[in-house]
Amino acid sequence: MRCAFASPFTNTPPYDAIQFTAPNDNSVTLSMVSTVRLTQFTDLHLYGDERGQLRGVTTLASLSVALEHARRGSWPPDALLITGDLVQDDPAGYAHVRRLFSSFRVPVLCLPGNHDEPEAMRRELSRSPFVTGGHLDLGPWRIVLLDSVIPGCAGGALSEASLVALDTVLGSAGNRHALVCLHHQPVPMSSQWLDRVGLANAQDFLAIIDRHPNVRGVIWGHVHQSFDALRNGVRLLATPSTCAQFLPRVEQFAVDARPPAYRTLELKPDGSIVTEVLWASVRSAESSVTAA
């Protein structure tokens, strides 16, 4: 199949104010010396049917387990981040996203994955507190949301218009650090089958990242496993799914038995990132910090 590039990044409005107004006139206001706290959920794979399963996991139930686990920690964060595959090829699943996330009264930043329908996602999540594209400035950080979906394809790419828009939005961030978010991985995962369905034009993307020293992190979903590396001073992060996980570093597809997970991030005023991957049914966590 020949896959056409998507280019919705420039069709969504920028959310560039420090203050965000959420339901019931609740607002989030952060100073330029604040630490920004995010919680990332990814690859929810929801169905309209509450009983819908992916690889033997009831996805709505496993997301609920991850949410409940997160709420027992430092909650609420300053914003929530969902990095794609909110649904499993079923737009009726977006109703569950609205129901579960709209009550938290903080920005909920969403971007599409290859199992989403981007237009349906933007339509169904068009009201506050959801942000479905562009960027959001929170204190000393700019959070950039990208759409890497190629309709009908498991792999992804960024259109030329999206790359130009990314270059522009990073260049206009002023003194803010930047965290760039997308669904498809822009670097190899040491997994032959998974590396075939990453970001096709990763070199073009990384060339833009390299031009902007204010970029301190790139974060994605898609891979259903944890990843943490440093490239030219930029933190590269992937996060496991809230449902089934993929076994890392294998040639052929295999499911990992690990439980639902999510990631917390503390974006520091000096540009450093403190982050944990938390597994919803175990006590242990992967934790790390990088210097500015």
C-alpha positions, -999 to +999 in steps of 0.1 A: +000+000+000+012+035-009+008+057+022+000+094+020+014+119+045-010+135+069-006+172+076-030+183+104-004+200+126-009+233+110-047+229+110-050+230+147-048+261+169-018+268+191-025+269+228+002+293+238-010+309+270+006+301+304-029+300+319-053+272+309-090+274+318-106+241+324-142+231+333-159+249+362-135+278+358-107+259+373-073+271+359-037+261+359-012+290+362+025+283+364+053+308+367+085+307+347+103+292+376+078+264+382+084+227+378+059+213+353+044+179+363+030+157+336+015+122+336+017+104+303-007+076+293-003+060+259-018+033+236-051+030+254-066+010+225-102+016+237-133+002+220-169+015+222-177-018+239-165-017+275-156-054+272-134-049+242-101-068+244-067-064+227-044-095+229-064-108+258-065-075+278-098-057+284-084-023+275-109-001+294-105-020+326-067-019+323-068+019+317-089+023+348-064+003+368-036+026+355-056+057+363-064+046+398-028+037+404-017+072+392-043+089+414-029+073+445+004+091+438+011+128+434-022+139+418-033+158+399-004+168+377-003+201+359-013+184+326-021+149+313-005+137+280-019+109+258+005+100+230-017+081+205-038+050+199-065+063+222-088+038+204-085+006+185-099+015+151-132+023+168-142+060+172-169+051+197-140+046+221-134+083+224-165+086+246-146+067+273-117+091+270-141+121+275-157+104+304-125+093+322-103+123+316-126+154+315-132+155+352-096+160+362-097+198+354-062+200+340-052+202+303-054+168+286-030+168+257-039+143+230-023+133+197-033+105+173-017+072+166-021+047+138-052+031+153-069+065+158-090+084+133-075+119+136-105+138+124-129+119+147-105+123+176-104+161+171-141+162+167-149+141+198-123+158+220-130+193+208-139+208+241-119+218+272-099+203+289-087+185+257-060+199+235-056+179+203-028+197+184-005+227+182+013+235+214+007+245+250+030+267+271+032+257+308+055+278+329+091+275+315+082+247+291+065+245+256+048+212+249+045+204+212+020+179+198+026+163+164+005+141+142+026+114+126-003+093+113-002+080+077-038+067+070-039+030+066-003+024+077+012+011+109+043+032+104+042+070+105+057+102+090+055+139+094+044+159+064+065+187+050+040+212+064+043+196+098+081+198+097+080+235+088+054+241+116+076+223+141+106+243+131+086+275+135+071+267+169+104+256+183+120+288+171+093+310+186+095+295+221+117+322+234+133+312+267+111+282+271+125+246+270+106+223+247+092+188+250+082+174+216+055+146+216+045+122+188+032+087+184+059+069+162+094+064+174+121+085+157+150+062+166+156+024+163+142+003+192+166-027+186+136-047+175+135-057+139+098-059+134+091-027+153+118-007+136+099-013+103+069+007+116+086+038+131+088+073+118+097+070+082+113+105+079+130+104+113+162+121+099+143+151+088+126+153+122+159+149+141+176+175+119+150+200+131+154+189+167+192+194+164+187+230+152+169+240+184+189+238+216+158+245+237+145+210+229+152+190+260+130+160+254+112+139+227+085+115+239+064+089+221+041+059+224+035+032+198+062+008+210+044-006+241+077-007+261+100+016+281+129+034+265+152+061+279+182+074+261+202+106+255+210+120+220+229+152+215+217+163+250+181+156+242+162+130+264+145+104+243+116+086+260+090+059+252+064+046+275+046+013+279+009+009+271-020+010+295-029-024+281-007-051+266+031-047+263+055-057+235+086-078+243+116-056+238+146-064+216+132-092+196+132-099+158+096-110+156+065-097+174+059-111+209+038-100+238+054-091+271+036-102+303+042-069+321+012-051+335-004-017+325+019+013+329+022+050+326+049+077+330+053+107+353+075+136+343+089+166+362+100+192+338+124+214+357+130+252+352+166+244+343+156+221+314+163+188+332+137+160+332+130+137+361+108+107+350+095+074+362+077+045+345+052+031+369+037-004+365+001-004+378+002-038+395+037-039+409+056-019+435+088-013+416+093+016+392+120+027+367+133+061+378+159+084+363+171+120+361+192+139+337+212+170+344+206+202+326 
